[in-house]
Amino acid sequence: MQVTINIPDFAPLALNSDLQELKKTIKLNSALMLYKKGKLSIEQASDFANLSIYEFLQECKNNQIAVLSASEEELKEELELLAKI
């Protein structure tokens, strides 16, 4: 699927980037937002942004987006189960 958006001529200059860099930034920021809102999985979001999962995880870290959705209680339960093995 292809989506077309109109970008004002001043945008690349104002953001100090070329059109390709602006396209990458828009895709990355969209992927980060959709992942943060729970609309995309980490794998879907990394594909959306054309990044590996590891690169996308780094971008999440850079943008202070949590990638672990388990609660503290869930983590404790998991650790207790692992301790029994």
MDTraj code that builds the backbone (N, CA, C; nanometers):
import mdtraj as md
import numpy as np

residues = "MET GLN VAL THR ILE ASN ILE PRO ASP PHE ALA PRO LEU ALA LEU ASN SER ASP LEU GLN GLU LEU LYS LYS THR ILE LYS LEU ASN SER ALA LEU MET LEU TYR LYS LYS GLY LYS LEU SER ILE GLU GLN ALA SER ASP PHE ALA ASN LEU SER ILE TYR GLU PHE LEU GLN GLU CYS LYS ASN ASN GLN ILE ALA VAL LEU SER ALA SER GLU GLU GLU LEU LYS GLU GLU LEU GLU LEU LEU ALA LYS ILE".split()
xyz = np.array([
    [0.0845, -0.1172, 0.0000],
    [0.0000, 0.0000, 0.0000],
    [0.0891, 0.1236, 0.0000],
    [0.0427, 0.2217, -0.0675],
    [0.1179, 0.3461, -0.0728],
    [0.0274, 0.4600, -0.0286],
    [0.0817, 0.5474, 0.0545],
    [0.0105, 0.6651, 0.1030],
    [0.0893, 0.7877, 0.0581],
    [0.0194, 0.8857, 0.0117],
    [0.0836, 1.0083, -0.0334],
    [0.0475, 1.1218, 0.0605],
    [0.1479, 1.1963, 0.1036],
    [0.1230, 1.3152, 0.1837],
    [0.1938, 1.4329, 0.1180],
    [0.1353, 1.5481, 0.1339],
    [0.1965, 1.6697, 0.0806],
    [0.2827, 1.7330, 0.1884],
    [0.4091, 1.7508, 0.1571],
    [0.5040, 1.8106, 0.2497],
    [0.5395, 1.9490, 0.1966],
    [0.5241, 2.0508, 0.2793],
    [0.5595, 2.1857, 0.2330],
    [0.7061, 2.1913, 0.1896],
    [0.7338, 2.2732, 0.0910],
    [0.8697, 2.2848, 0.0381],
    [0.9720, 2.3235, 0.1442],
    [0.9284, 2.3986, 0.2450],
    [1.0231, 2.4438, 0.3469],
    [1.0604, 2.3348, 0.4472],
    [0.9828, 2.2277, 0.4548],
    [1.0033, 2.1266, 0.5588],
    [1.1430, 2.0654, 0.5582],
    [1.1918, 2.0142, 0.4462],
    [1.3275, 1.9568, 0.4508],
    [1.4332, 2.0577, 0.4940],
    [1.4204, 2.1812, 0.4484],
    [1.5177, 2.2835, 0.4877],
    [1.5061, 2.3160, 0.6361],
    [1.3827, 2.3308, 0.6843],
    [1.3610, 2.3637, 0.8251],
    [1.4103, 2.2517, 0.9157],
    [1.3988, 2.1275, 0.8696],
    [1.4416, 2.0132, 0.9503],
    [1.5852, 1.9722, 0.9218],
    [1.6505, 2.0481, 0.8340],
    [1.7908, 2.0231, 0.8002],
    [1.8118, 1.8798, 0.7498],
    [1.7242, 1.8363, 0.6576],
    [1.7386, 1.7028, 0.6006],
    [1.6900, 1.7036, 0.4560],
    [1.7297, 1.6000, 0.3833],
    [1.6800, 1.5868, 0.2472],
    [1.5484, 1.5093, 0.2484],
    [1.4868, 1.4947, 0.1342],
    [1.3559, 1.4314, 0.1251],
    [1.3596, 1.2851, 0.1693],
    [1.4660, 1.2136, 0.1346],
    [1.4784, 1.0729, 0.1754],
    [1.4878, 1.0603, 0.3273],
    [1.5660, 1.1473, 0.3886],
    [1.5808, 1.1455, 0.5340],
    [1.4484, 1.1805, 0.6015],
    [1.3768, 1.2749, 0.5450],
    [1.2458, 1.3132, 0.5984],
    [1.1482, 1.1966, 0.5888],
    [1.1505, 1.1242, 0.4785],
    [1.0647, 1.0069, 0.4605],
    [1.0947, 0.9016, 0.5675],
    [1.2235, 0.8752, 0.5912],
    [1.2626, 0.7782, 0.6941],
    [1.2160, 0.8235, 0.8324],
    [1.2290, 0.9520, 0.8599],
    [1.1881, 1.0060, 0.9908],
    [1.0380, 0.9927, 1.0108],
    [0.9610, 1.0230, 0.9080],
    [0.8150, 1.0118, 0.9177],
    [0.7742, 0.8666, 0.9404],
    [0.8354, 0.7741, 0.8667],
    [0.8031, 0.6320, 0.8829],
    [0.8406, 0.5829, 1.0226],
    [0.9587, 0.6219, 1.0706],
    [1.0025, 0.5793, 1.2030],
    [0.9108, 0.6339, 1.3106],
    [0.8813, 0.7629, 1.3053],
    [0.7951, 0.8226, 1.4074],
    [0.6545, 0.7644, 1.4045],
    [0.6051, 0.7332, 1.2870],
    [0.4739, 0.6691, 1.2758],
    [0.4776, 0.5298, 1.3379],
    [0.5827, 0.4547, 1.3072],
    [0.5967, 0.3201, 1.3626],
    [0.6076, 0.3239, 1.5150],
    [0.6855, 0.4173, 1.5666],
    [0.6997, 0.4300, 1.7119],
    [0.5659, 0.4628, 1.7780],
    [0.4909, 0.5549, 1.7186],
    [0.3622, 0.5935, 1.7752],
    [0.2635, 0.4766, 1.7719],
    [0.2574, 0.4063, 1.6595],
    [0.1646, 0.2940, 1.6467],
    [0.2025, 0.1802, 1.7410],
    [0.3316, 0.1576, 1.7603],
    [0.3761, 0.0555, 1.8556],
    [0.3404, 0.0967, 1.9980],
    [0.3677, 0.2208, 2.0320],
    [0.3400, 0.2710, 2.1669],
    [0.1911, 0.2612, 2.2002],
    [0.1053, 0.2852, 2.1012],
    [-0.0399, 0.2786, 2.1226],
    [-0.0935, 0.1357, 2.1156],
    [-0.0051, 0.0395, 2.0884],
    [-0.0468, -0.0997, 2.0839],
    [-0.1158, -0.1400, 1.9539],
    [-0.1034, -0.0586, 1.8517],
    [-0.1667, -0.0880, 1.7229],
    [-0.0820, -0.1836, 1.6393],
    [0.0498, -0.1839, 1.6616],
    [0.1409, -0.2725, 1.5903],
    [0.2262, -0.3491, 1.6900],
    [0.2607, -0.4722, 1.6545],
    [0.3555, -0.5486, 1.7350],
    [0.4952, -0.4932, 1.7094],
    [0.5906, -0.5376, 1.7876],
    [0.7286, -0.4911, 1.7684],
    [0.7785, -0.5323, 1.6294],
    [0.7421, -0.6512, 1.5855],
    [0.7843, -0.6979, 1.4533],
    [0.7186, -0.6158, 1.3425],
    [0.5896, -0.5908, 1.3555],
    [0.5195, -0.5097, 1.2554],
    [0.5755, -0.3677, 1.2500],
    [0.6015, -0.3110, 1.3669],
    [0.6533, -0.1738, 1.3731],
    [0.7931, -0.1651, 1.3127],
    [0.8764, -0.2643, 1.3386],
    [1.0110, -0.2616, 1.2810],
    [1.0042, -0.2753, 1.1293],
    [0.9135, -0.3598, 1.0792],
    [0.8935, -0.3697, 0.9342],
    [0.8442, -0.2378, 0.8772],
    [0.7490, -0.1765, 0.9454],
    [0.6930, -0.0481, 0.9026],
    [0.8035, 0.0561, 0.8871],
    [0.8972, 0.0554, 0.9806],
    [1.0070, 0.1534, 0.9813],
    [1.1263, 0.1101, 0.8966],
    [1.1164, -0.0091, 0.8356],
    [1.2278, -0.0647, 0.7572],
    [1.3547, -0.0798, 0.8396],
    [1.3380, -0.1267, 0.9632],
    [1.4509, -0.1497, 1.0531],
    [1.4474, -0.2938, 1.1013],
    [1.5626, -0.3437, 1.1455],
    [1.5625, -0.4730, 1.2129],
    [1.4941, -0.4539, 1.3484],
    [1.4541, -0.5633, 1.4075],
    [1.3910, -0.5535, 1.5400],
    [1.4881, -0.4897, 1.6389],
    [1.6149, -0.5247, 1.6296],
    [1.7140, -0.4703, 1.7223],
    [1.7327, -0.3198, 1.7040],
    [1.7323, -0.2754, 1.5785],
    [1.7412, -0.1312, 1.5526],
    [1.6161, -0.0596, 1.6053],
    [1.4996, -0.1236, 1.5861],
    [1.3759, -0.0622, 1.6342],
    [1.3745, -0.0565, 1.7872],
    [1.4229, -0.1621, 1.8515],
    [1.4323, -0.1606, 1.9981],
    [1.5212, -0.0459, 2.0453],
    [1.6301, -0.0211, 1.9748],
    [1.7187, 0.0900, 2.0105],
    [1.6458, 0.2228, 1.9936],
    [1.5669, 0.2358, 1.8872],
    [1.4893, 0.3583, 1.8666],
    [1.3848, 0.3760, 1.9766],
    [1.3258, 0.2654, 2.0207],
    [1.2320, 0.2729, 2.1336],
    [1.3044, 0.3250, 2.2573],
    [1.4221, 0.2727, 2.2825],
    [1.5014, 0.3180, 2.3966],
    [1.5358, 0.4663, 2.3827],
    [1.5781, 0.5069, 2.2640],
    [1.6133, 0.6471, 2.2389],
    [1.4952, 0.7407, 2.2610],
    [1.3739, 0.6892, 2.2377],
    [1.2528, 0.7702, 2.2501],
    [1.1747, 0.7396, 2.3770],
    [1.2377, 0.6688, 2.4691],
    [1.1798, 0.6356, 2.6000],
    [1.0433, 0.5671, 2.5873],
    [1.0372, 0.4680, 2.4972],
    [0.9163, 0.3884, 2.4786],
    [0.9428, 0.2505, 2.5365],
    [0.8606, 0.2110, 2.6310],
    [0.8780, 0.0818, 2.6970],
    [0.8524, -0.0317, 2.5983],
    [0.9362, -0.1335, 2.6045],
    [0.9176, -0.2491, 2.5177],
    [0.8770, -0.3728, 2.5964],
    [0.8777, -0.3628, 2.7260],
    [0.8369, -0.4734, 2.8116],
    [0.7004, -0.4397, 2.8675],
    [0.6012, -0.5207, 2.8318],
    [0.4651, -0.4876, 2.8733],
    [0.4191, -0.5662, 2.9955],
    [0.5043, -0.6518, 3.0486],
    [0.4662, -0.7299, 3.1662],
    [0.4731, -0.6432, 3.2916],
    [0.3804, -0.6677, 3.3815],
    [0.3814, -0.5945, 3.5081],
    [0.4888, -0.6525, 3.5996],
    [0.5176, -0.5816, 3.7067],
    [0.6163, -0.6305, 3.8031],
    [0.5704, -0.7632, 3.8634],
    [0.4424, -0.7733, 3.8899],
    [0.3872, -0.8971, 3.9473],
    [0.4029, -1.0136, 3.8491],
    [0.3763, -0.9904, 3.7217],
    [0.3920, -1.0953, 3.6208],
    [0.5372, -1.1405, 3.6107],
    [0.6291, -1.0465, 3.6195],
    [0.7709, -1.0817, 3.6145],
    [0.8123, -1.1644, 3.7356],
    [0.7608, -1.1277, 3.8531],
    [0.7918, -1.2050, 3.9738],
    [0.7411, -1.3474, 3.9611],
    [0.6197, -1.3633, 3.9081],
    [0.5626, -1.4971, 3.8886],
    [0.6478, -1.5788, 3.7924],
    [0.6934, -1.5162, 3.6854],
    [0.7788, -1.5852, 3.5897],
    [0.9100, -1.6297, 3.6534],
    [0.9688, -1.5422, 3.7335],
    [1.0937, -1.5767, 3.8015],
    [1.0732, -1.6919, 3.9005],
    [0.9610, -1.6906, 3.9708],
    [0.9302, -1.7998, 4.0637],
    [0.9153, -1.9328, 3.9888],
    [0.8490, -1.9281, 3.8744],
    [0.8346, -2.0494, 3.7933],
    [0.9700, -2.0991, 3.7438],
    [1.0539, -2.0079, 3.7006],
    [1.1876, -2.0459, 3.6533],
    [1.2719, -2.1027, 3.7667],
    [1.2555, -2.0508, 3.8855],
    [1.3334, -2.0992, 4.0002],
    [1.2976, -2.2439, 4.0330],
    [1.1764, -2.2855, 4.0004],
    [1.1321, -2.4233, 4.0296],
    [1.1853, -2.5246, 3.9295],
    [1.2355, -2.4754, 3.8180],
    [1.2850, -2.5667, 3.7136],
    [1.4233, -2.6176, 3.7479],
])
top = md.Topology()
chain = top.add_chain()
for i, resn in enumerate(residues, 1):
    res = top.add_residue(resn, chain, resSeq=i)
    for name in ("N", "CA", "C"):
        top.add_atom(name, md.element.get_by_symbol(name[0]), res)
traj = md.Trajectory(xyz[None], top)
